[in-house]
Amino acid sequence: MAESYESAALRHFEDATTLRTSGRYDNAGHLIGFAAECAIKHRIMALRPATDAPHVHFPGLLVAARKQFGPRSQYSVSMFDVLKPDVFAGWHVNRRYDETGSTDDAELIKWFGVTKRLFATAGLKVKK
């Protein structure tokens, strides 16, 4: 079955929002990171359909994406600009094993903000 980064990004974002609203910050943080990763991979596939999206997580995905979206690429400057700083600092896939209460709302505010910017540059629309 083909990977659908668009569908996965939207699903993870919606679930992360629901979990955050209910105070389940750890799982909300985990899923918002996956939503951001899927938005990046969706954009890579849209720009370069002949290539596979990298099968890595943050922070390795940032390195791969910056190469794909190089600063001179007229089609991806917006996403490149979003990815220049160390977005999702502190997020890693193995954080799912951390003790409950390891994620706070300040982190979520930052991660949700970056993810919304990534969605906008990837052309993804979140349901209201």
Backbone bond lengths (Angstrom), bond angles and torsions (degrees), N, CA, C in turn:
res aa  C-N    CA-C-N  psi(-1)  N-CA   C-N-CA  omega(-1)  CA-C   N-CA-C  phi
1 M - - - 1.447 - - 1.528 108.35 -
2 A 1.301 116.80 136.45 1.467 122.07 -179.87 1.521 110.45 -70.44
3 E 1.316 114.93 147.62 1.465 119.90 177.92 1.522 109.24 -77.95
4 S 1.312 116.86 135.72 1.456 121.71 177.38 1.517 108.15 -116.64
5 Y 1.327 115.04 89.67 1.457 119.59 -177.64 1.520 111.93 -66.07
6 E 1.325 116.73 -32.98 1.466 119.93 178.64 1.524 110.74 -63.03
7 S 1.319 116.46 -51.52 1.460 121.37 -179.87 1.526 111.21 -60.99
8 A 1.320 116.47 -43.98 1.458 120.53 -179.35 1.527 111.15 -64.99
9 A 1.335 117.10 -41.51 1.470 120.67 179.75 1.522 110.69 -60.07
10 L 1.304 116.23 -47.16 1.464 120.58 -178.96 1.530 111.67 -64.93
11 R 1.313 116.71 -41.96 1.471 121.36 179.55 1.525 110.66 -63.73
12 H 1.332 116.87 -46.91 1.468 120.27 -179.53 1.528 111.05 -64.02
13 F 1.335 116.96 -39.12 1.467 120.18 179.35 1.529 110.26 -63.30
14 E 1.317 115.66 -47.20 1.467 119.99 -179.48 1.529 111.04 -61.28
15 D 1.316 117.10 -45.24 1.463 120.29 179.42 1.529 111.62 -66.00
16 A 1.331 116.93 -38.86 1.467 120.39 178.11 1.525 110.43 -62.58
17 T 1.321 116.20 -40.21 1.467 120.59 178.76 1.519 110.81 -62.87
18 T 1.322 116.43 -45.58 1.467 121.02 178.89 1.528 111.03 -61.34
19 L 1.312 116.54 -44.37 1.468 120.19 -179.64 1.526 111.55 -66.07
20 R 1.314 116.89 -40.29 1.466 119.85 179.17 1.527 110.49 -63.28
21 T 1.325 116.10 -43.09 1.465 121.15 179.66 1.521 111.16 -60.25
22 S 1.321 116.23 -33.69 1.471 119.70 -179.10 1.536 112.42 -89.90
23 G 1.345 117.04 7.57 1.460 120.39 176.52 1.511 115.04 82.63
24 R 1.301 117.38 11.25 1.473 121.47 -179.64 1.531 109.13 -94.68
25 Y 1.329 113.99 70.84 1.461 121.82 -170.60 1.524 113.93 -64.77
26 D 1.303 117.76 -37.36 1.469 119.53 -177.41 1.526 111.75 -61.93
27 N 1.320 116.43 -50.68 1.469 119.25 179.86 1.523 111.72 -71.46
28 A 1.330 117.50 -31.91 1.466 120.37 174.85 1.523 109.53 -61.88
29 G 1.316 116.96 -43.45 1.458 121.31 178.57 1.513 112.06 -63.38
30 H 1.307 115.86 -40.67 1.463 120.05 179.48 1.537 110.24 -61.91
31 L 1.323 116.05 -47.81 1.458 119.84 -176.74 1.525 113.53 -72.69
32 I 1.334 118.32 -32.18 1.464 118.30 178.98 1.527 109.52 -68.26
33 G 1.317 117.06 -31.42 1.464 119.93 174.30 1.516 111.20 -64.92
34 F 1.316 117.26 -42.76 1.464 120.44 177.35 1.536 110.65 -65.02
35 A 1.337 117.21 -38.05 1.464 120.28 177.76 1.525 110.38 -60.62
36 A 1.318 116.62 -43.85 1.470 120.96 179.21 1.521 110.71 -64.30
37 E 1.323 116.56 -44.61 1.467 119.86 178.88 1.525 111.05 -59.60
38 C 1.316 116.49 -43.23 1.466 120.23 -179.22 1.529 111.36 -66.63
39 A 1.326 117.62 -35.12 1.469 120.18 176.80 1.521 110.19 -63.16
40 I 1.314 116.98 -42.51 1.470 121.44 178.23 1.525 110.05 -63.33
41 K 1.314 116.62 -46.93 1.465 120.78 -178.81 1.532 111.05 -65.06
42 H 1.323 116.46 -36.72 1.467 120.76 176.05 1.523 109.98 -60.76
43 R 1.317 116.93 -44.03 1.470 121.21 -179.26 1.528 111.11 -66.61
44 I 1.311 116.68 -39.64 1.472 119.99 177.17 1.526 109.69 -59.86
45 M 1.317 116.59 -46.18 1.469 120.81 -178.60 1.533 111.24 -66.16
46 A 1.329 117.35 -34.22 1.460 120.58 179.54 1.527 110.95 -68.79
47 L 1.324 116.57 -36.70 1.464 120.98 -178.70 1.520 112.98 -81.64
48 R 1.325 115.14 -33.51 1.467 120.28 -175.30 1.530 109.83 -136.32
49 P 1.339 116.57 72.04 1.465 119.63 -175.21 1.524 114.53 -60.67
50 A 1.308 117.16 -22.36 1.465 120.07 -178.16 1.527 111.87 -78.15
51 T 1.322 117.56 -11.42 1.462 120.22 -179.79 1.528 109.62 -104.70
52 D 1.289 115.55 157.46 1.463 120.23 174.38 1.520 109.06 -87.06
53 A 1.312 115.67 144.19 1.460 119.22 173.08 1.524 107.84 -67.69
54 P 1.312 116.96 143.68 1.468 118.78 -179.39 1.526 111.07 -63.67
55 H 1.310 116.18 136.33 1.463 121.23 178.65 1.523 109.81 -96.24
56 V 1.333 114.46 64.23 1.464 121.81 178.59 1.521 107.94 -136.64
57 H 1.319 115.05 166.95 1.465 121.99 178.33 1.526 109.26 -112.84
58 F 1.359 115.51 171.17 1.462 119.82 172.71 1.518 108.80 -57.58
59 P 1.290 120.50 142.91 1.456 128.82 1.58 1.531 113.55 -87.25
60 G 1.332 117.82 -10.47 1.458 120.32 -179.46 1.524 113.01 -59.67
61 L 1.322 117.05 -33.23 1.462 120.40 178.93 1.523 110.75 -63.24
62 L 1.321 117.46 -34.86 1.466 120.05 179.02 1.520 111.23 -61.46
63 V 1.310 116.90 -42.08 1.465 121.66 179.68 1.528 109.66 -62.76
64 A 1.322 116.40 -48.63 1.467 120.97 -179.56 1.530 111.22 -63.65
65 A 1.322 117.39 -41.98 1.464 121.13 -178.27 1.526 111.43 -67.48
66 R 1.313 116.89 -41.26 1.473 119.32 178.96 1.522 110.63 -59.80
67 K 1.320 117.07 -36.25 1.472 120.36 176.80 1.523 110.42 -66.68
68 Q 1.319 117.05 -42.33 1.470 121.58 -179.46 1.530 111.54 -66.04
69 F 1.337 116.16 -38.05 1.457 121.11 -173.48 1.523 112.68 -99.63
70 G 1.321 119.03 14.42 1.452 122.92 -176.26 1.518 116.06 -13.89
71 P 1.314 118.53 150.90 1.461 122.26 -173.58 1.523 114.10 -62.55
72 R 1.324 118.27 -19.31 1.458 119.96 -178.55 1.529 112.89 -91.93
73 S 1.307 117.62 -5.87 1.464 120.20 -178.02 1.526 110.04 -72.92
74 Q 1.311 116.60 113.55 1.459 120.81 -176.54 1.528 112.63 -63.84
75 Y 1.317 117.65 -22.27 1.455 120.20 -176.16 1.514 114.02 -89.98
76 S 1.306 117.20 -13.07 1.463 117.97 -173.26 1.516 113.84 -129.64
77 V 1.319 117.82 16.04 1.459 120.21 -178.25 1.520 110.75 -54.64
78 S 1.318 118.22 -42.78 1.458 120.24 -177.82 1.524 112.01 -59.64
79 M 1.321 117.51 -47.43 1.459 118.78 -179.83 1.522 110.10 -69.53
80 F 1.318 117.81 -38.30 1.465 120.17 177.14 1.523 109.69 -57.93
81 D 1.323 116.77 -43.61 1.464 120.53 -179.90 1.528 111.95 -63.58
82 V 1.323 116.68 -38.78 1.470 120.34 177.92 1.526 109.98 -65.07
83 L 1.330 116.61 -35.59 1.462 121.35 -174.88 1.525 114.15 -88.20
84 K 1.335 118.73 -5.56 1.472 120.65 -179.04 1.527 112.42 -57.28
85 P 1.333 118.47 -52.46 1.470 117.47 178.46 1.534 110.83 -74.37
86 D 1.305 116.04 175.63 1.462 120.80 179.95 1.526 109.68 -81.30
87 V 1.340 114.48 71.66 1.462 118.71 178.37 1.526 108.44 -64.73
88 F 1.275 115.41 147.28 1.458 123.39 -178.99 1.526 112.55 65.41
89 A 1.313 115.72 29.71 1.466 119.22 172.97 1.530 107.75 -56.31
90 G 1.297 116.13 133.58 1.462 121.14 -179.69 1.522 113.93 92.29
91 W 1.320 117.70 -17.34 1.458 120.18 178.88 1.520 108.33 -88.80
92 H 1.290 116.66 134.94 1.458 121.78 171.38 1.519 108.36 -152.42
93 V 1.303 115.36 152.43 1.461 121.00 -173.06 1.529 111.86 -60.40
94 N 1.320 117.59 -32.21 1.466 119.90 -178.66 1.527 113.13 -80.01
95 R 1.313 116.37 -0.27 1.463 119.49 176.80 1.533 110.78 -64.75
96 R 1.314 115.82 -17.05 1.473 119.63 178.19 1.514 111.96 -61.34
97 Y 1.325 116.42 -17.31 1.466 120.65 179.31 1.526 112.52 -94.10
98 D 1.331 117.19 -3.62 1.467 120.68 -179.09 1.524 110.51 -67.60
99 E 1.302 114.15 161.74 1.462 120.58 178.79 1.521 110.80 -65.12
100 T 1.316 116.74 145.20 1.455 122.00 177.12 1.530 109.18 -55.96
101 G 1.318 115.05 135.51 1.455 120.67 -179.25 1.522 112.85 97.00
102 S 1.327 117.27 7.22 1.468 121.34 -178.51 1.525 112.94 -77.54
103 T 1.318 117.41 -18.05 1.463 121.74 -178.98 1.517 108.83 -109.58
104 D 1.333 115.92 132.86 1.465 118.66 178.84 1.524 110.44 -113.87
105 D 1.323 115.24 170.81 1.456 119.73 -175.64 1.527 112.07 -66.87
106 A 1.329 118.26 -29.10 1.472 120.63 178.35 1.531 110.17 -61.89
107 E 1.330 116.81 -42.38 1.473 120.03 175.99 1.520 110.43 -62.92
108 L 1.323 115.93 -44.38 1.464 119.68 -178.33 1.524 111.77 -62.52
109 I 1.317 117.10 -40.18 1.463 120.03 177.88 1.526 109.79 -57.52
110 K 1.326 116.28 -46.77 1.463 121.14 179.52 1.529 110.39 -63.33
111 W 1.322 117.64 -49.37 1.463 121.73 -176.24 1.523 112.13 -65.59
112 F 1.330 117.43 -40.74 1.460 119.67 177.63 1.529 110.35 -64.78
113 G 1.321 117.34 -40.05 1.460 120.88 179.14 1.517 112.16 -61.32
114 V 1.325 116.63 -46.55 1.464 120.92 178.58 1.523 110.24 -64.11
115 T 1.313 117.04 -42.00 1.465 120.59 -178.98 1.522 110.98 -63.18
116 K 1.318 117.58 -40.35 1.468 120.04 177.41 1.527 110.70 -62.35
117 R 1.321 117.49 -39.24 1.468 120.73 177.05 1.527 110.81 -66.00
118 L 1.328 116.72 -40.53 1.463 119.99 177.60 1.527 110.95 -64.40
119 F 1.321 116.43 -40.96 1.464 120.16 177.91 1.529 109.90 -60.31
120 A 1.319 116.84 -44.26 1.465 120.38 -178.97 1.521 110.84 -61.68
121 T 1.326 117.42 -42.81 1.466 119.68 -178.80 1.526 111.92 -74.64
122 A 1.327 117.06 -20.81 1.471 120.61 178.07 1.533 111.44 -91.48
123 G 1.326 116.83 -5.01 1.464 120.22 179.91 1.518 113.35 77.35
124 L 1.330 117.07 25.18 1.462 121.22 179.18 1.515 109.66 -96.98
125 K 1.314 116.76 136.75 1.450 122.43 -178.96 1.529 109.95 -112.76
126 V 1.320 115.01 123.93 1.459 120.94 178.71 1.516 108.83 -85.01
127 K 1.329 115.91 136.28 1.474 120.77 177.00 1.516 108.40 -67.63
128 K 1.302 116.37 141.98 1.472 121.70 178.27 1.497 110.32 -84.89
